[in-house]
């Protein structure tokens, strides 16, 4: 039996116990390592039946419950979510959970707390686009802080990835998030874009992030740094925080003021982050001097292969832009200055994926369906096909005499 059970993206409306049990029939919960239910909608009774199945799993590693409450009443979500999350408590094999694209808001987030505050094996938490707001964000962050505090001094947290974007976290939850990040200190990937966090909140968040020395990917796009936040970020970069950083996304963050060089760019120009591969600084009020500074540090960043800098205060023929473009080209890198270039690159990547041989994967367990005959009945031949067959028969009888 496959270790993967998937109903991903089937658009099913699972209301009753019978609805979900029909899909789970014949599936051995002790054999399942991954379950993917995203893109269906699950009611309270179905969630309770699902919870019974989940409670019997012994090898479950990945749980994908993104987008499972579309169309549900706000009163349905808490009991359904509570049933599912409570069934996952104490699962020592569980390393990843995805609850993105569920409209929890601040009112429906409490059922997550018992699970999150005790999920000591969890490595990856995805909570993207849940409408948490400052109150809900604080609840989640406090639960993660409780989790970190429950780990003994001689152990390390297992948490490595937090994805929590598009949640309106704002400054109101920033201190709680900073405390949670600092308490774990093991994060390698943090993505918190589009949260409406402003200067004071960013400053606090950066302090918490600084405790995570192994950070590889940091995405704070579309939050407002301004002078206060940019100075705090620059101070940590100057200090050499995050020496392993590979991807930094500070696009749409207002890291620069008109007529001034961003302190963030000045800090990056020191070349302390020589593992950096992708730098995203779109729409950040950067002028030609900032580009010149970046051009001067490229040779100290041998792995830097892409700088995204659309919608800044420069033209393509500005001296700093030309210098940065040339410096990147010398080491096989690319400077993206407009959306067309980015779209062309994405198209090229998609074409390469299509051309590449498909990787063999384990087929997921699917609900039973009527068997398809091994040999399908041939469709009637067209007149063209009949003529082609006749010609082939005639050619087959032709012989060449010497």
C-alpha positions in Angstrom: 0.0 0.0 0.0 1.2 3.5 -0.8 2.2 5.6 2.2 0.4 8.6 0.7 -3.3 9.2 0.9 -4.5 12.1 -1.3 -7.8 13.7 -2.2 -5.9 16.9 -3.1 -7.9 19.5 -5.1 -10.9 17.3 -5.8 -13.4 19.9 -4.7 -15.3 17.4 -2.5 -18.0 18.5 -0.1 -17.5 16.2 2.9 -20.3 16.8 5.4 -21.1 13.6 7.1 -19.3 10.7 8.7 -20.4 8.5 5.7 -18.9 11.0 3.2 -15.4 10.7 4.6 -15.5 7.1 5.6 -16.4 6.1 2.0 -13.1 7.8 1.0 -11.1 6.2 3.8 -12.5 2.7 3.3 -9.7 0.1 2.8 -7.0 2.5 3.9 -4.7 1.3 6.7 -4.0 4.3 8.9 -0.9 2.6 10.3 0.7 2.6 6.8 0.0 6.3 6.0 3.0 8.7 6.1 1.4 11.6 4.2 -2.2 12.8 4.0 -3.3 15.5 1.5 -6.8 16.8 1.8 -6.4 20.4 0.5 -8.9 21.8 -1.9 -12.0 20.0 -0.4 -14.4 21.3 2.2 -14.9 19.4 5.5 -17.8 19.7 7.9 -17.9 19.0 11.6 -19.2 15.4 11.5 -16.7 14.5 8.7 -13.9 16.1 10.6 -14.7 14.0 13.6 -14.6 10.8 11.6 -11.3 12.0 10.0 -9.9 12.6 13.5 -10.7 9.0 14.4 -8.6 7.9 11.4 -5.8 10.3 12.2 -5.6 9.1 15.8 -4.8 5.6 14.6 -1.8 6.7 12.4 1.6 5.6 13.7 3.9 6.8 10.8 2.3 10.1 9.8 4.9 12.7 8.7 3.1 15.3 6.5 -0.4 16.6 7.0 -1.8 18.9 4.3 -5.1 20.5 5.4 -4.8 23.7 3.4 -8.1 25.1 2.1 -10.5 22.6 3.8 -13.1 25.0 5.1 -14.3 26.9 2.1 -18.0 27.7 2.4 -18.2 26.6 6.0 -19.9 28.7 8.7 -17.7 30.4 11.2 -19.4 28.3 13.9 -18.4 25.1 12.1 -14.7 25.8 11.9 -13.6 25.6 15.6 -15.1 22.2 16.4 -13.9 20.7 13.1 -10.4 22.2 13.5 -10.3 21.1 17.1 -11.1 17.5 16.2 -8.4 17.3 13.5 -5.7 19.0 15.6 -6.4 17.1 18.8 -6.0 13.9 16.9 -2.4 14.9 15.9 -1.3 15.6 19.5 1.5 13.3 20.6 2.4 12.1 17.1 6.2 11.8 17.3 6.7 11.3 13.6 4.8 14.4 12.4 7.2 16.9 10.9 5.0 19.1 8.7 1.5 20.6 8.8 -0.1 23.0 6.3 -3.2 24.8 7.4 -2.9 27.7 4.8 -5.9 29.3 3.1 -8.4 28.5 5.9 -10.3 31.6 7.1 -9.6 31.1 10.8 -9.4 34.8 11.8 -8.9 35.6 15.4 -12.1 33.8 16.4 -11.2 30.3 15.2 -7.6 30.0 16.1 -7.8 28.7 19.6 -8.2 25.0 18.7 -4.7 25.1 17.3 -3.1 25.9 20.6 -3.0 22.5 22.3 -1.4 20.9 19.2 1.1 23.7 18.4 2.2 24.1 22.0 3.1 20.4 22.3 4.2 19.5 18.7 7.9 18.8 19.6 8.6 16.9 16.4 7.3 19.6 14.1 9.8 21.0 11.6 7.6 22.9 9.1 4.5 25.1 10.0 2.6 26.6 7.1 -0.1 29.1 8.1 -0.4 31.4 5.0 -3.5 33.5 4.3 -5.5 32.7 7.4 -6.7 36.2 8.2 -5.3 35.8 11.7 -5.0 39.5 12.5 -2.9 40.8 15.5 -5.0 38.9 18.0 -4.9 35.5 16.2 -1.2 36.0 15.3 -0.4 36.5 19.0 -2.3 33.3 19.9 -0.2 31.3 17.4 3.1 33.0 18.4 2.4 32.4 22.1 1.7 28.7 21.4 5.0 28.4 19.6 6.7 30.1 22.5 5.1 27.6 24.9 6.4 24.8 22.7 10.0 26.2 22.8 9.8 26.6 26.6 8.7 22.9 27.0 12.0 21.7 25.5 14.7 20.9 28.0 18.0 22.9 28.0 20.0 20.0 26.6 17.7 19.6 23.6 17.2 21.7 20.5 13.9 22.7 19.0 13.0 20.8 15.8 11.2 23.7 14.2 13.0 24.8 11.0 10.4 26.5 8.8 7.6 29.1 9.5 5.5 30.4 6.7 2.9 32.9 7.9 2.2 35.5 5.2 -0.9 37.5 4.3 -2.2 37.4 7.8 -2.4 41.0 8.9 -0.2 40.3 11.8 0.7 44.0 12.2 2.7 45.5 15.0 0.2 44.1 17.5 1.6 40.6 17.3 5.2 41.4 16.4 6.5 41.3 20.0 5.0 37.8 20.5 6.4 36.6 17.2 9.8 38.0 18.1 9.7 36.1 21.4 8.7 32.9 19.7 11.5 33.1 17.1 14.1 33.9 19.7 12.9 31.1 22.0 13.3 28.5 19.2 16.5 29.8 17.7 16.6 27.0 15.1 14.8 28.5 12.2 16.2 28.1 8.7 13.3 29.5 6.7 11.0 32.3 7.8 8.5 33.7 5.3 6.2 36.5 6.7 5.3 38.7 3.7 2.3 41.0 3.4 1.5 41.3 7.1 1.2 45.1 7.5 4.0 45.1 10.1 5.5 48.6 10.5 8.7 50.1 11.8 8.5 49.3 15.5 7.1 45.8 14.8 9.9 45.1 12.2 12.5 46.2 14.6 11.2 43.8 17.2 10.9 41.0 14.7 14.4 41.4 13.5 15.7 41.1 17.0 14.0 37.8 17.4 15.3 36.6 14.0 18.8 37.5 15.0 18.8 34.6 17.4 18.4 32.1 14.5 22.0 31.9 13.3 21.3 29.1 10.7 18.7 31.1 8.8 18.8 30.4 5.0 15.7 32.0 3.6 14.1 35.2 4.9 11.1 36.8 3.3 9.6 40.0 4.8 8.2 41.4 1.6 5.6 44.1 1.7 6.0 45.2 5.3 7.1 48.7 6.1 10.7 49.1 7.4 11.2 52.9 6.8 14.2 54.5 8.6 13.7 52.7 11.9 13.3 49.2 10.6 16.0 49.6 7.9 18.5 50.7 10.5 17.7 47.7 12.7 18.0 45.3 9.8 21.2 47.0 8.7 22.7 46.7 12.2 22.1 42.9 12.2 23.6 42.5 8.7 26.6 44.6 9.8 27.0 42.4 12.8 27.2 39.3 10.5 23.9 37.8 11.6 22.6 35.0 9.4 26.0 34.1 7.8 24.4 31.2 5.9 21.7 33.3 4.3 20.9 32.2 0.7 17.7 34.2 -0.1 16.7 37.6 1.2 13.4 39.2 0.1 13.0 42.8 1.3 10.9 44.0 -1.7 8.2 46.6 -1.2 9.6 47.3 2.3 10.6 51.0 2.0 14.2 50.3 3.0 15.4 53.5 1.4 14.6 57.2 1.5 14.6 59.4 -1.5 18.1 60.8 -2.1 19.8 58.6 0.4 21.5 55.2 0.2 19.6 52.6 2.2 21.5 51.4 5.3 20.5 47.9 4.3 22.3 48.2 1.0 25.3 49.6 2.8 25.4 46.7 5.1 25.1 44.2 2.3 27.9 45.9 0.5 30.3 44.7 3.2 30.1 41.2 1.6 29.6 39.3 4.9 26.9 37.1 3.5 28.9 35.2 0.9 26.4 32.3 0.6 23.7 34.7 -0.8 22.1 33.4 -4.0 19.0 35.5 -4.5 18.5 39.1 -3.4 15.1 40.7 -3.9 14.9 44.5 -3.5 11.9 45.5 -5.7 10.2 48.9 -5.2 12.5 50.0 -2.4 13.3 53.6 -3.5 16.9 52.6 -4.5 18.8 55.0 -6.7 21.9 54.5 -8.9 24.4 54.8 -5.9 22.8 51.9 -4.2 23.2 49.8 -7.4 26.9 50.9 -7.6 27.5 49.7 -4.0 25.9 46.3 -4.9 28.0 46.1 -8.0 31.2 46.6 -5.9 30.4 43.6 -3.6 29.3 41.0 -6.2 32.8 39.5 -6.4 32.6 38.8 -2.7 29.3 37.0 -3.2 30.3 34.2 -5.6 27.0 32.4 -5.3 24.8 35.4 -6.1 22.9 34.5 -9.2 19.9 36.8 -9.2 19.1 40.3 -8.1 15.4 41.4 -8.5 15.2 45.2 -8.5 12.1 46.2 -10.5 10.4 49.5 -9.9 13.3 51.4 -8.3 14.4 55.0 -9.0 16.7 54.1 -11.9 16.9 53.6 -15.6 18.5 50.7 -17.4 21.4 52.8 -18.6 22.2 54.4 -15.3 25.9 53.9 -14.3 25.2 51.9 -11.2 22.7 49.6 -13.0 25.1 48.9 -15.8 27.9 48.2 -13.3 25.7 45.7 -11.4 24.5 44.0 -14.5 28.1 43.5 -15.8 29.3 42.3 -12.4 26.5 39.7 -12.2 27.1 38.5 -15.8 30.7 37.9 -15.1 29.7 35.1 -12.6 26.7 33.8 -14.5 24.2 35.9 -12.6 21.2 38.0 -13.7 19.7 41.4 -12.8 16.0 41.6 -13.2 14.7 45.2 -13.9 11.3 44.7 -15.3 8.4 42.2 -15.2 8.9 41.0 -18.7 12.4 39.7 -17.9 11.0 37.8 -14.8 8.1 36.4 -16.9 10.5 35.2 -19.6 12.7 33.5 -16.9 9.6 31.8 -15.4 8.5 30.6 -18.8 11.9 29.2 -19.5 11.9 27.4 -16.1 8.5 25.9 -16.9 9.6 24.7 -20.3 12.6 23.1 -18.8 10.4 21.3 -16.3 8.2 20.0 -19.0 11.1 18.9 -21.1 12.8 17.1 -18.2 11.9 13.4 -17.6 9.2 13.1 -15.0 10.5 11.9 -11.6 9.0 8.6 -10.5 6.9 9.0 -7.4 4.9 6.7 -5.2 1.3 6.7 -6.4 -1.1 8.1 -3.8 -3.9 6.1 -2.3 -7.1 7.2 -3.9 -10.7 6.3 -3.1 -12.0 3.2 -4.8 -13.6 3.7 -8.2 -15.2 1.5 -10.9 -12.5 -0.5 -12.6 -11.5 0.5 -16.1 -11.4 -2.4 -18.6 -7.8 -3.4 -19.3 -8.5 -3.3 -23.1 -10.8 -0.6 -24.3 -13.1 -1.2 -27.3 -11.6 0.4 -30.4 -13.3 3.4 -31.8 -14.8 3.1 -35.3 -12.3 4.0 -38.0 -12.8 7.0 -40.2 -12.7 6.9 -44.0 -9.2 8.3 -44.0 -8.0 5.6 -41.6 -9.6 2.8 -43.8 -7.9 4.2 -46.9 -4.6 4.3 -45.1 -5.0 0.7 -44.0 -5.8 -0.4 -47.5 -2.8 1.3 -49.0 -0.6 -0.3 -46.3 -1.9 -3.7 -47.3 -1.1 -3.1 -51.0 2.4 -1.9 -50.2 3.0 -5.0 -48.1 2.4 -7.1 -51.2 4.9 -5.2 -53.4 8.2 -7.0 -54.2 11.3 -5.6 -55.9 12.8 -7.9 -58.6 16.5 -7.6 -59.5 
